[in-house]
Amino acid sequence: MLVQRPADAQVLVGCGRLALAEQRASEAEDLTRRALACDSYDRDAHVLASQVAGAVGKTDEARRHEVRAAQIDADERRLPALKVEVNAKPGNVPLLFELGTVLLRLGHKEKAQWALQTVLRLEPGTPAQESLERLQEGGSTG
């Protein structure tokens, strides 16, 4: 499968899990790095990166990936309810700002840009301006 889909984060994560289970830590590290390069917003890739880093004694790196995986998980759980809330209250600036921030942390840049631009149209000079500038510069808020 890896030969057929070398740039598929989920395939790389699966191969990385296998390498880790077989105690091939160096290979697991490489596969995990490649998975994150394909999709830095992939929760499973961050979970594996945490496990691999922990297995090779890189506790700070393990913790960073653990925290990022937890943030992605929380954002993915929050997003459906947040969309419902925004649809029910379309002019609610705090909800729109939260939506833009969550979308940005999940890598949905175009949708995040829409939400943040909507915030700025409704309420110029809000923190959405800074988030939007980082987005346009290629960065993120998460």
Beta strands, then each sheet from edge to edge (+ up, - down):
end
